[in-house]
Amino acid sequence: MKNMTDEELKEYLQEKADKSKFHLKLDTNMVFNAANEVGTVNILNPASNQYGIRVQTRLEGQNKVIYDSGLIKPKQYVEAGELKANLKRGVYKTQSTVTYYELADSSTKVGETAVVGQLSVNN
């Protein structure tokens, strides 16, 4: 296994997601004016998807979930969200776990992928 750049890893993970026939549109740059305010997350579960999705974001190298979208059904778009952590001003590397669920039974997980990105807290 070789070390990948962030861009190579992003492309590799996106390629894996594309091959699995699961679809989503996820802005990899989350922006918050302050950690305790609603920020921009931009997550779309397109109509072409047959599964519900849930996005859970962690800071790179940490296990604590700092953002959780909850279940997003096909044709739903989440523009804004709140952080579950009080982060200081700065730019952070993140890893978002995208989990796919059966629509008929949202407790039945059918797949999972990871997306690297960044989170900015401006104040």
C-alpha positions as CSV (number, residue, x, y, z in Angstrom):
1,M,0.0,0.0,0.0
2,K,1.3,3.4,-0.9
3,N,0.7,6.7,0.8
4,M,-1.8,8.8,-1.1
5,T,-2.2,12.5,-1.4
6,D,-5.5,14.0,-0.2
7,E,-6.6,14.4,-3.8
8,E,-5.6,10.8,-4.8
9,L,-7.5,9.5,-1.8
10,K,-10.5,11.6,-2.6
11,E,-10.5,10.3,-6.2
12,Y,-10.0,6.7,-5.0
13,L,-12.9,6.9,-2.6
14,Q,-15.2,8.5,-5.2
15,E,-14.3,5.8,-7.7
16,K,-15.3,3.2,-5.1
17,A,-18.5,5.0,-4.4
18,D,-19.3,5.2,-8.1
19,K,-18.8,1.5,-8.6
20,S,-21.1,0.5,-5.8
21,K,-24.1,2.1,-7.6
22,F,-24.8,4.3,-4.6
23,H,-25.1,8.0,-5.4
24,L,-24.9,11.2,-3.5
25,K,-23.7,14.8,-3.9
26,L,-21.6,16.0,-1.0
27,D,-19.8,19.3,-0.7
28,T,-16.4,18.3,0.8
29,N,-16.0,21.8,2.3
30,M,-18.3,22.5,5.2
31,V,-18.3,26.1,6.3
32,F,-19.4,27.6,9.7
33,N,-19.2,31.2,10.7
34,A,-18.8,30.0,14.3
35,A,-18.9,26.5,15.8
36,N,-22.1,27.2,17.7
37,E,-23.9,28.5,14.6
38,V,-25.7,26.7,11.8
39,G,-23.3,26.2,8.9
40,T,-23.3,25.1,5.2
41,V,-23.0,21.4,4.6
42,N,-24.7,20.8,1.2
43,I,-25.7,17.1,1.0
44,L,-28.0,15.8,-1.7
45,N,-29.5,12.3,-1.9
46,P,-30.5,12.3,-5.6
47,A,-33.8,10.9,-6.9
48,S,-31.8,8.2,-8.8
49,N,-30.7,6.7,-5.5
50,Q,-32.7,3.8,-4.1
51,Y,-31.3,4.2,-0.5
52,G,-31.5,6.5,2.4
53,I,-28.1,8.0,3.4
54,R,-26.6,9.3,6.6
55,V,-23.4,11.4,6.7
56,Q,-21.3,11.4,9.9
57,T,-18.3,13.6,9.9
58,R,-15.2,13.3,12.1
59,L,-12.0,15.3,12.3
60,E,-9.1,13.5,10.7
61,G,-7.6,11.0,13.1
62,Q,-10.4,11.3,15.7
63,N,-13.4,9.0,16.5
64,K,-15.8,11.6,17.8
65,V,-18.7,12.5,15.4
66,I,-18.8,16.3,15.0
67,Y,-21.6,16.4,12.4
68,D,-24.5,13.9,11.8
69,S,-27.0,14.5,9.0
70,G,-29.5,12.0,10.2
71,L,-31.3,9.9,7.6
72,I,-31.7,11.7,4.2
73,K,-34.2,10.1,1.8
74,P,-33.9,10.2,-2.0
75,K,-34.8,13.6,-3.4
76,Q,-33.9,15.4,-0.2
77,Y,-31.3,18.1,0.2
78,V,-29.6,19.3,3.4
79,E,-28.2,22.7,3.0
80,A,-27.3,23.6,6.6
81,G,-26.4,21.8,9.8
82,E,-25.0,22.2,13.3
83,L,-21.7,20.9,14.8
84,K,-21.7,18.6,17.8
85,A,-18.3,20.1,18.9
86,N,-17.1,23.5,20.0
87,L,-14.2,24.0,17.5
88,K,-11.9,27.0,17.5
89,R,-11.4,29.2,14.5
90,G,-9.5,27.4,11.8
91,V,-9.6,24.9,8.9
92,Y,-9.7,21.2,9.8
93,K,-9.3,18.0,7.7
94,T,-12.3,15.7,7.9
95,Q,-13.5,12.3,7.0
96,S,-17.2,11.7,6.5
97,T,-18.7,8.3,6.6
98,V,-21.6,7.9,4.3
99,T,-23.9,5.0,5.3
100,Y,-26.6,3.7,2.9
101,Y,-29.8,2.2,4.3
102,E,-32.8,0.3,2.9
103,L,-35.7,2.7,2.7
104,A,-38.2,0.1,3.9
105,D,-36.2,-0.6,7.0
106,S,-33.8,2.3,7.9
107,S,-32.0,0.0,10.4
108,T,-30.8,-2.2,7.6
109,K,-27.4,-0.9,6.4
110,V,-26.5,-1.8,2.8
111,G,-23.2,0.0,2.3
112,E,-20.7,2.5,3.5
113,T,-18.1,4.7,2.0
114,A,-15.7,7.4,3.2
115,V,-15.2,10.9,1.8
116,V,-12.3,13.2,2.8
117,G,-12.8,16.9,3.0
118,Q,-12.4,20.0,5.2
119,L,-14.3,22.1,7.7
120,S,-13.8,25.8,8.1
121,V,-14.8,27.7,11.3
122,N,-14.4,31.4,10.4
123,N,-14.8,33.0,13.9
